[in-house]
Amino acid sequence: MSKTSSFKKSLTRKRKLNIKLFSFSSKKGVVSPRNSETAKNKIRLNFFNRLSTHEKELFVKRLSYLLKAGIPILQSLTMIKDQTRLNFQKKITQSLIEDVENGQSLSSSLKRFRNIFGDFIINVIRIGEDTGLLHQNLNYLAEELKERRLLRRKVIGAFIYPVFIALTTISITALLIIFIFPKILPILKSLNVPLPITTRFLIGLSGFLSNNGLYVLLGLIFFIIAIIFISKLPKVNLFINNILPSIPIIGKILQNYQLTNVSRTLGILLKSNVTLTESIRITKETTPNLVYKNMLEKIGENILKGKKLSNQFEDFPRFFPILIPQMLSIGETTGNLSESFLYLAEFYKEEVDEMTKNLSNILEPFLMIFMGVIVGTVVISIITPIYGITQHLNIR
């Protein structure tokens, strides 16, 4: 009995000691699993926190430089955390540090933040860890993220000028109709001459906007929000992405933009020693375009059945031009598919560069016609009645 009671006392002491050790503060050098898990949960619960492509690029690039310089990964992550200004990013990096201290790999720790970093980054890092070429794969990642960011900026920048001109024209016209036209309206109504149809239309439109301007503005805002929400629905999004390539000029730019991203992602993954089927799956997951997502899913299924990759792209000539299966056929023959994809990415990137540079010149005549019609209609509607009066005065 005495031996049993002493054993129980010893077991109780050990349990108490273990509890104390696990609740030990990380300030004293021991990581608290409870505190670590709480921090991760806090990060997960904050749904609206996101890292931009540029922030992810900087994180990956810094880590690549530090590892290449021979600094251990734990110390590298600590240095990155100390240099980070964003509180949210600090929490993520601290969580990565705690996981690595507990013996986890970096890629396993990043899986906790899959919705932030994505499968592409996680898998390239995982392959780098497995092959012992982590800094090299991180460098590939940094270059890829940089190319994506710059390409996206170019495409958005190309559309800013025409959108700005169109919005400015509409805004000026609205100001003329709502604020300037009502001041001239009494003069026009006092004239004993028949008013042109455009003038009568503007009189009615001016009165409607003056009385219901706030409701029109709220309705317009609601309409834009509704359009954005509806376009996110899978079936609507699929329909929009199906018809986009048919739109002159703009459709070609957006298609080449998609081809650049798909080709570069596949090229980087294959270059990082990710298997072909896994590369296609990851590319499918990272592609926001539902049309390309569905096509990549079918291609992946056919690859598992033993079919050639180049033949699969021939089945979708509207979305994958003939150059793609031709280059992939060469890559399959030479055993260097990654270089074929990277060549295609560079080719379509140059196409996007060229088209975005010329977009303003191409659209400028149409924008001038649009401005001329809108502003000209307003001006003619005001001048025509006044000109009619002068004609009557000359006759008298």
C-alpha atoms as one frame of an Amber mdcrd trajectory, in Angstrom:
protein
   0.000   0.000   0.000   2.812   2.377   0.839   4.460   1.656  -2.528   1.143
   2.364  -4.327   0.577   5.638  -2.477   4.146   6.802  -3.117   3.766   5.948
  -6.832   0.555   8.012  -7.001   2.272  10.956  -5.302   5.178  10.733  -7.742
   2.799  10.627 -10.728   0.887  13.638  -9.402   4.160  15.614  -9.036   5.137
  14.772 -12.663   1.753  15.868 -13.970   2.006  19.167 -12.104   5.529  19.652
 -13.444   4.367  18.970 -17.032   1.493  21.429 -16.667   3.920  24.099 -15.455
   6.317  23.438 -18.318   3.598  23.672 -20.965   2.185  26.904 -19.538   5.656
  28.440 -19.288   5.884  31.886 -20.915   7.699  32.163 -24.246   9.520  35.196
 -22.843  11.696  32.795 -20.852  12.688  30.934 -23.999  10.144  28.096 -23.962
   7.320  28.148 -26.497   3.853  27.812 -25.038   1.730  25.515 -27.218  -1.422
  26.989 -25.747  -0.363  30.576 -26.497   0.893  29.589 -29.953  -2.414  27.950
 -30.855  -4.344  30.959 -29.552  -2.269  33.322 -31.718  -2.904  31.170 -34.798
  -6.623  31.094 -34.109  -6.655  34.881 -33.842  -4.986  35.145 -37.231  -7.427
  32.699 -38.795 -10.438  34.474 -37.373  -9.368  37.810 -38.885 -10.829  37.097
 -42.328 -10.224  40.518 -43.871  -6.456  40.498 -43.344  -4.620  39.788 -46.578
  -1.082  40.106 -47.890  -0.661  41.781 -51.256   1.422  40.161 -54.000   4.141
  42.736 -53.354   4.262  41.910 -49.621   4.505  38.184 -50.352   7.218  38.893
 -52.913   9.275  40.860 -50.354   8.866  38.115 -47.732  10.027  35.397 -50.140
  12.887  37.508 -51.545  14.264  38.415 -48.111  14.112  34.803 -46.963  15.899
  33.695 -50.154  18.735  36.210 -49.631  19.193  35.284 -45.968  19.248  31.524
 -46.616  21.654  31.981 -49.529  23.959  33.902 -47.158  24.054  30.833 -44.894
  21.832  32.171 -42.110  19.694  29.420 -40.475  15.984  29.518 -41.293  14.917
  30.258 -37.696  17.241  33.245 -37.452  16.198  34.385 -40.953  12.516  34.383
 -39.988  13.303  36.296 -36.793  15.174  38.948 -38.773  12.293  39.263 -41.227
   9.826  39.653 -38.356  11.950  42.423 -36.800  11.996  44.284 -40.143   8.242
  43.912 -40.710   6.015  46.903 -39.990   2.578  45.356 -40.506   1.233  43.942
 -37.239  -0.705  41.233 -39.081   2.414  40.097 -40.965   4.386  40.087 -37.689
   1.835  37.688 -36.183   2.122  35.346 -39.162   5.929  35.379 -39.050   5.886
  34.791 -35.284   3.624  31.788 -35.820   6.053  30.430 -38.448   8.951  30.898
 -36.011   7.117  28.994 -33.266   6.301  26.115 -35.622   9.883  25.864 -36.891
  11.141  25.922 -33.279   8.806  22.994 -32.575  10.383  21.000 -35.402   7.929
  21.643 -38.236   9.036  22.449 -41.773   8.340  25.892 -43.220   5.924  24.518
 -45.828   3.930  22.646 -43.154   3.649  25.819 -41.105   2.557  27.827 -44.160
  -0.322  25.386 -44.709  -2.015  26.991 -41.700  -2.214  30.153 -43.807  -3.172
  28.526 -47.115  -5.841  31.165 -47.762  -3.124  33.852 -47.559  -0.136  32.267
 -49.325  -1.886  29.774 -51.631  -0.931  26.303 -52.886   1.567  27.618 -55.410
   3.928  29.199 -52.856   3.529  26.361 -50.340   4.304  23.597 -52.840   7.336
  25.319 -54.368   8.754  25.788 -50.843   7.949  22.157 -49.955   9.843  20.854
 -53.009  12.744  23.178 -52.173  12.914  21.722 -48.664  12.806  18.151 -49.990
  15.560  18.726 -52.566  17.752  20.941 -50.374  17.388  23.865 -52.800  15.073
  26.044 -50.734  16.851  29.358 -51.409  16.819  28.636 -55.160  13.104  27.841
 -55.190  12.409  30.927 -53.096  14.254  32.966 -55.706  12.082  31.430 -58.460
   9.033  32.341 -56.397  10.142  35.931 -55.882  10.719  36.387 -59.623   7.330
  34.870 -60.431   5.483  37.088 -57.929   7.310  40.139 -59.263   6.355  39.286
 -62.868   2.721  38.797 -61.861   2.623  42.116 -60.034   4.201  44.082 -62.887
   2.029  42.432 -65.520  -1.135  43.113 -63.550  -0.079  46.744 -63.104   0.482
  47.114 -66.854  -2.914  45.661 -67.741  -4.739  47.824 -65.192  -2.712  50.890
 -66.215  -3.646  50.381 -69.860  -7.357  50.652 -69.022  -7.042  53.640 -66.673
  -6.721  56.263 -69.442  -9.839  55.288 -71.470 -11.910  54.780 -68.307 -10.761
  58.169 -66.969 -11.693  59.933 -70.242 -15.112  58.269 -70.335 -15.883  59.097
 -66.681 -14.681  62.694 -67.095 -16.913  63.164 -70.151 -19.948  61.754 -68.361
 -19.222  63.851 -65.233 -18.891  67.103 -67.204 -22.093  66.354 -69.108 -23.932
  65.616 -65.846 -22.706  68.908 -64.333 -23.886  70.819 -67.412 -27.319  69.183
 -67.310 -27.875  69.454 -63.526 -26.316  72.858 -62.710 -25.790  74.914 -65.892
 -28.767  73.915 -68.025 -31.448  74.882 -65.401 -30.122  78.476 -65.420 -30.641
  78.739 -69.182 -33.952  76.862 -69.040 -36.174  79.939 -68.249 -34.759  81.738
 -71.289 -35.444  78.749 -73.538 -39.007  78.356 -72.207 -39.717  82.053 -72.775
 -38.875  81.777 -76.474 -41.812  81.557 -78.809 -40.060  79.173 -81.156 -40.397
  75.369 -81.459 -37.590  73.664 -79.546 -35.559  70.843 -81.151 -36.142  67.311
 -79.899 -32.672  67.176 -78.272 -33.409  70.373 -76.309 -36.774  69.030 -75.136
 -35.087  65.775 -74.113 -32.436  67.653 -72.108 -35.122  69.811 -70.448 -36.918
  66.680 -69.282 -33.674  64.986 -68.221 -32.488  68.097 -66.364 -35.784  68.347
 -64.442 -35.727  64.645 -63.582 -32.109  64.734 -62.329 -32.646  67.964 -60.384
 -35.620  66.473 -58.527 -34.343  62.911 -58.150 -30.557  63.295 -58.312 -29.914
  61.659 -54.923 -32.085  58.646 -55.755 -30.369  58.266 -59.134 -26.944  58.352
 -57.470 -27.958  55.765 -54.844 -29.514  53.608 -57.546 -26.335  53.804 -59.611
 -24.184  52.778 -56.620 -26.554  49.902 -55.848 -26.512  48.845 -59.523 -22.680
  48.759 -59.599 -22.533  46.736 -56.359 -25.165  44.331 -57.733 -23.221  43.892
 -60.987 -20.014  43.138 -59.053 -21.850  40.653 -56.803 -23.637  38.923 -59.704
 -20.404  38.665 -61.725 -18.900  36.659 -58.833 -21.557  33.936 -59.176 -19.980
  30.832 -60.775 -22.366  30.533 -63.746 -22.267  34.260 -64.532 -18.476  34.364
 -64.097 -18.124  31.385 -66.429 -20.333  33.084 -69.038 -18.341  36.357 -68.828
 -14.993  34.551 -69.120 -16.345  32.624 -72.120 -17.260  35.743 -74.089 -14.266
  37.906 -73.077 -11.905  36.519 -75.777 -14.486  37.561 -78.425 -14.263  41.250
 -77.471 -11.947  43.091 -79.917  -8.594  44.310 -78.536  -9.567  44.051 -74.837
 -10.347  40.330 -75.097  -6.960  39.615 -76.675  -5.100  41.475 -73.917  -6.967
  39.606 -71.166  -6.447  36.255 -72.901  -2.694  36.838 -73.267  -2.603  37.912
 -69.615  -4.175  34.583 -68.587  -1.839  32.586 -70.853   1.178  34.357 -69.359
   0.147  33.505 -65.793  -0.781  29.882 -66.573   2.412  29.237 -68.567   4.692
  30.872 -66.007   3.092  29.049 -63.065   3.454  25.677 -64.796   7.028  26.505
 -65.835   8.113  27.519 -62.330   6.474  24.468 -60.728   8.057  22.027 -63.184
  11.419  23.777 -62.812  11.067  23.334 -59.043  10.708  19.534 -59.588   6.969
  19.398 -58.925   5.338  16.547 -60.865   3.327  17.376 -63.991  -0.045  16.292
 -62.585   0.580  18.167 -59.334   1.704  21.251 -61.281  -1.515  21.247 -63.310
  -3.588  20.840 -60.128  -1.824  23.729 -58.375  -2.124  25.949 -61.465  -5.831
  25.147 -61.630  -6.264  26.159 -57.976  -4.352  29.434 -58.408  -6.210  30.489
 -61.592  -9.231  32.742 -60.864 -10.599  32.338 -64.417 -13.234  29.567 -64.271
 -12.912  28.705 -67.970  -9.178  28.020 -67.663  -9.784  26.294 -64.339 -12.217
  23.823 -65.963  -9.926  23.218 -68.930  -6.916  22.544 -66.694  -8.997  20.101
 -64.675  -9.853  18.155 -67.859  -6.217  18.260 -68.998  -5.092  16.912 -65.612
  -7.605  14.047 -65.786  -6.415  13.097 -69.297  -2.750  13.214 -68.224  -3.554
  10.664 -65.495  -4.994   8.439 -68.241  -1.599   8.518 -69.993  -2.387  11.011
 -72.775   0.192  13.475 -74.126   0.114  16.976 -72.679   0.515  18.789 -76.014
  -2.509  16.965 -77.474  -4.709  18.127 -74.604  -4.137  21.815 -75.364  -5.147
  21.216 -79.002  -8.678  20.452 -77.792  -9.179  24.099 -76.730  -7.979  26.175
 -79.736 -10.141  29.180 -78.793  -8.339  29.639 -75.485  -4.930  28.049 -76.207
  -3.440  29.201 -79.561  -1.672  26.690 -81.821   1.753  27.924 -80.647   1.192
  26.350 -77.209   0.751  22.688 -78.278   3.578  23.116 -80.812   6.044  24.357
 -78.170   4.902  21.742 -75.655   5.414  19.008 -78.241   9.031  20.174 -78.581
   9.366  20.244 -74.784   8.057  16.681 -74.513  10.495  15.511 -77.180  13.513
  17.174 -75.549  12.376  16.377 -71.987  12.366  20.058 -71.015   8.733  21.061
 -70.548   9.559  23.714 -67.946  11.621  25.733 -70.441   8.831  25.462 -73.042
   6.313  26.873 -70.575   8.677  29.655 -69.499   9.323  30.548 -73.155   5.560
  30.736 -73.754   5.140  32.903 -70.643   7.786  35.328 -71.894   6.271  35.366
 -75.391   2.755  36.213 -74.193   4.113  38.711 -71.668   5.747  40.608 -74.547
   2.449  40.431 -76.434   0.660  42.004 -73.467   3.368  44.691 -73.188   3.025
  45.601 -76.860  -0.767  45.660 -76.835  -1.043  47.705 -73.631   1.383  50.287
 -75.036  -0.740  50.684 -78.176  -4.119  50.491 -76.426  -4.386  54.240 -75.815
  -3.544  55.015 -79.450  -6.087  52.454 -80.683  -8.913  53.662 -78.423  -8.202
  57.388 -78.731 -10.270  57.950 -81.935 -13.259  56.131 -80.395 -12.923  58.171
 -77.196 -12.821  61.412 -79.199 -15.967  60.395 -81.075 -17.666  59.492 -77.784
 -16.721  62.850 -76.227 -17.770  64.740 -79.352 -21.199  63.094 -79.510 -21.990
  63.598 -75.808 -20.702  67.152 -75.388 -21.798  68.162 -78.894 -25.368  67.055
 -78.228 -25.562  69.244 -75.116 -24.025  72.263 -76.832 -26.232  71.944 -79.940
 -29.311  71.572 -77.737 -28.513  74.947 -76.131 -27.294  76.841 -79.206 -29.959
  75.714 -81.717 -32.913  77.561 -80.049 -30.824  80.731 -79.664 -29.813  80.496
 -83.311 -33.512  80.107 -84.201 -34.307  83.390 -82.407 -31.599  85.280 -84.305
 -33.036  83.918 -87.548 -36.501  85.282 -86.642 -34.988  88.655 -85.692 -33.157
  88.876 -89.021 -36.405  88.150 -90.910 -38.208  90.954 -89.077
